[in-house]
Amino acid sequence: MATDSIAPTPDLQEAVAALDAASAVVDSAISRLAASGSVDDDQVLAYDVGHAAAAIETARSMVDYGAKGIVEGQLTCVFVADIVADLGGKMWGRESIWGVEPSALDSSRHFVSTWRSPEVLASLAYLDGPRHLDSEFELVEDTFKRFAAEQVAPRAEHIHRENSDIPEELISGLAEMGLFGLSIPEEHGGFASGGEGDYFGMIIATEELSKASLCAAGSLITRPEILARAIEAGGTDEQKAKWLPMLAMGEKLNCIAVTEPDYGSDVAGIKVAAKEATGPNGEAGYKINGVKTWCTFAARADLMLVLARTEDDKSLGHRGLSILIVEKEQGDSHGFELDQIGGGKMEGRPIDTIGYRGMHSYEVAFTDWFVPAENLIGMDEGRGNGFYYQMAGFENGRIQTAARAVGVMQAAYEAAKEYAENRVVFGQPIAEYQLTRAKLTRMAAIIQASRQFSYQVGRMMAKGEGKMEASMIKAFVCKASEWVTREAMQIHGGMGYAEEYDVSRHFVDARVLSIFEGADETLTLKVIARTLIRNAQAQ
């Protein structure tokens, strides 16, 4: 459905000017934070500044896209106007804290009022905008879209409602398609050749699979991605030759065991210890003791990435942590107990969740679980460097999580459009109402901006850059997905709250995205805000 647009011709120069004005406001606040010397003393300001900066960078990624056509330009202007208005809401009444005058954004007022006009927003409904992918990536998109529609989508609701296991045929089917090898170098059995195409393939495949189901398909690559990047960052040649081909082929699947009951984002304080020990056959290694939590996919996994304290001196903080690759048998998804020769034990207790079902999360207790010395990433040189190897994996995990969020948003948006066309209220389809149409336009703009920023961050990371931008896109997109899925549910009315409609699943799935792979508050304060401040101080 579409109507003649009454929106004006997009003026990208005016959009850029509005972004420049917004950036000046953020820069002023960053200067004040830099002068105060501590983010922790001004957490509210730092959090707002971090998210505003992430939104501005997302909007800037839309400018080139906006130049490719009228619809692209209109979506760009809608998105820019929205984020400038949002910044105004953060700043209003707190100008002295931000270090700006009340008139700081006045130069953008006409632009914002034009592109936030209800009439303009309503007239742009159902104009999604093309992705502008090269032919090779259109093929990737089509391939995974077809698999998602034919194999994943028909199973998604059952997996969610019953919290059942992900069918092995989905895992094996995606392994055959090369999903698990997208980011692993060719010399180690994967398909990565070292260019930006490696990131594009991963982003596009993840979005399409997440659109069908976040848990049953979209998240399967996340844990192998993190472990593979950690091995690439610090592993020995022998470790790369052993583990990467297994991961690339999907022969071995893994989970991540970093979080502990008392330590989540505060990784430096973790207590799980790995002490030097001798194995049952006299081999050198480590025995792990302690409890990890939120170990998603732990029962099905063949391997675990375990971040543990190998150094007794706790004052070393994160410099005393190492990563061990823990081999294990597959366990029962309802809870498992595994025993080793020699007395080691691993127990997994499932944690029920409101969404993101099928992957299954666990609290895992280790008691004298033995791991051979050659399974410590980097061996002697890697001992104490596990935190840094983990972060190398998590940086890629963040852009992958952003792609998951885009897929969930796209699914919710499409469901809302279809429902709006068919649901008649007060004598006409709700798709004809101004409020519905304005919501759909804003959804489309947010989704396309999120997608384009993910492409840009992928290009940067291919060059060895974009670490902060990976955090920015994760912070912005995951939070945005909560609004998009919420509004999609609201368009469904009462039926949006019913499990028989997929949109309820998208809503509860979206909620987890700002929590894992770096909680939103920690990511924004400890990574984005601090990096912005350091950059300002260095100038």
Rosetta blueprint (number, residue, H / E / L):
1 M L
2 A L
3 T L
4 D L
5 S L
6 I L
7 A L
8 P L
9 T L
10 P L
11 D L
12 L H
13 Q H
14 E H
15 A H
16 V H
17 A H
18 A H
19 L H
20 D H
21 A H
22 A H
23 S H
24 A H
25 V H
26 V H
27 D H
28 S H
29 A H
30 I H
31 S H
32 R H
33 L H
34 A H
35 A H
36 S H
37 G L
38 S L
39 V H
40 D H
41 D H
42 D H
43 Q H
44 V H
45 L H
46 A H
47 Y H
48 D H
49 V H
50 G H
51 H H
52 A H
53 A H
54 A H
55 A H
56 I H
57 E H
58 T H
59 A H
60 R H
61 S H
62 M H
63 V H
64 D H
65 Y H
66 G H
67 A L
68 K L
69 G L
70 I H
71 V H
72 E H
73 G H
74 Q H
75 L H
76 T H
77 C H
78 V H
79 F H
80 V H
81 A H
82 D H
83 I H
84 V H
85 A H
86 D H
87 L H
88 G H
89 G H
90 K H
91 M H
92 W L
93 G L
94 R L
95 E H
96 S H
97 I H
98 W H
99 G L
100 V L
101 E L
102 P L
103 S L
104 A L
105 L L
106 D H
107 S H
108 S H
109 R H
110 H H
111 F H
112 V H
113 S H
114 T H
115 W H
116 R L
117 S L
118 P H
119 E H
120 V H
121 L H
122 A H
123 S H
124 L L
125 A L
126 Y L
127 L L
128 D L
129 G L
130 P L
131 R L
132 H L
133 L L
134 D L
135 S H
136 E H
137 F H
138 E H
139 L H
140 V H
141 E H
142 D H
143 T H
144 F H
145 K H
146 R H
147 F H
148 A H
149 A H
150 E H
151 Q H
152 V H
153 A H
154 P H
155 R H
156 A H
157 E H
158 H H
159 I H
160 H H
161 R H
162 E H
163 N L
164 S L
165 D L
166 I L
167 P L
168 E H
169 E H
170 L H
171 I H
172 S H
173 G H
174 L H
175 A H
176 E H
177 M L
178 G L
179 L H
180 F H
181 G H
182 L L
183 S L
184 I L
185 P E
186 E H
187 E H
188 H H
189 G L
190 G L
191 F L
192 A E
193 S L
194 G L
195 G L
196 E H
197 G H
198 D H
199 Y H
200 F H
201 G H
202 M H
203 I H
204 I H
205 A H
206 T H
207 E H
208 E H
209 L H
210 S H
211 K H
212 A H
213 S L
214 L H
215 C H
216 A H
217 A H
218 G H
219 S L
220 L L
221 I L
222 T H
223 R H
224 P H
225 E H
226 I H
227 L H
228 A H
229 R H
230 A H
231 I H
232 E H
233 A H
234 G H
235 G L
236 T L
237 D H
238 E H
239 Q H
240 K H
241 A H
242 K H
243 W H
244 L H
245 P H
246 M H
247 L H
248 A H
249 M H
250 G L
251 E L
252 K L
253 L L
254 N E
255 C E
256 I E
257 A E
258 V L
259 T L
260 E E
261 P L
262 D L
263 Y E
264 G L
265 S L
266 D L
267 V H
268 A H
269 G H
270 I L
271 K L
272 V L
273 A E
274 A E
275 K E
276 E E
277 A E
278 T E
279 G L
280 P L
281 N L
282 G L
283 E L
284 A E
285 G E
286 Y E
287 K E
288 I E
289 N E
290 G E
291 V E
292 K E
293 T L
294 W L
295 C L
296 T L
297 F L
298 A L
299 A L
300 R L
301 A L
302 D L
303 L E
304 M E
305 L E
306 V E
307 L E
308 A E
309 R E
310 T L
311 E L
312 D L
313 D L
314 K H
315 S H
316 L H
317 G H
318 H H
319 R H
320 G H
321 L E
322 S E
323 I E
324 L E
325 I E
326 V E
327 E E
328 K L
329 E L
330 Q L
331 G L
332 D L
333 S L
334 H L
335 G L
336 F E
337 E E
338 L E
339 D E
340 Q L
341 I L
342 G L
343 G L
344 G L
345 K E
346 M E
347 E E
348 G E
349 R E
350 P E
351 I E
352 D L
353 T L
354 I L
355 G L
356 Y L
357 R L
358 G L
359 M L
360 H L
361 S E
362 Y E
363 E E
364 V E
365 A E
366 F E
367 T E
368 D E
369 W E
370 F E
371 V E
372 P E
373 A H
374 E H
375 N H
376 L E
377 I L
378 G L
379 M H
380 D H
381 E H
382 G H
383 R L
384 G L
385 N E
386 G H
387 F H
388 Y H
389 Y H
390 Q H
391 M H
392 A H
393 G H
394 F H
395 E H
396 N H
397 G H
398 R H
399 I H
400 Q H
401 T H
402 A H
403 A H
404 R H
405 A H
406 V H
407 G H
408 V H
409 M H
410 Q H
411 A H
412 A H
413 Y H
414 E H
415 A H
416 A H
417 K H
418 E H
419 Y H
420 A H
421 E H
422 N H
423 R L
424 V E
425 V E
426 F L
427 G L
428 Q E
429 P E
430 I H
431 A H
432 E H
433 Y L
434 Q H
435 L H
436 T H
437 R H
438 A H
439 K H
440 L H
441 T H
442 R H
443 M H
444 A H
445 A H
446 I H
447 I H
448 Q H
449 A H
450 S H
451 R H
452 Q H
453 F H
454 S H
455 Y H
456 Q H
457 V H
458 G H
459 R H
460 M H
461 M H
462 A H
463 K L
464 G L
465 E L
466 G L
467 K H
468 M H
469 E H
470 A H
471 S H
472 M H
473 I H
474 K H
475 A H
476 F H
477 V H
478 C H
479 K H
480 A H
481 S H
482 E H
483 W H
484 V H
485 T H
486 R H
487 E H
488 A H
489 M H
490 Q H
491 I H
492 H L
493 G H
494 G H
495 M H
496 G H
497 Y H
498 A L
499 E L
500 E L
501 Y L
502 D H
503 V H
504 S H
505 R H
506 H H
507 F H
508 V H
509 D H
510 A H
511 R H
512 V L
513 L L
514 S L
515 I L
516 F L
517 E L
518 G L
519 A L
520 D H
521 E H
522 T H
523 L H
524 T H
525 L H
526 K H
527 V H
528 I H
529 A H
530 R H
531 T H
532 L H
533 I H
534 R H
535 N H
536 A H
537 Q H
538 A H
539 Q L
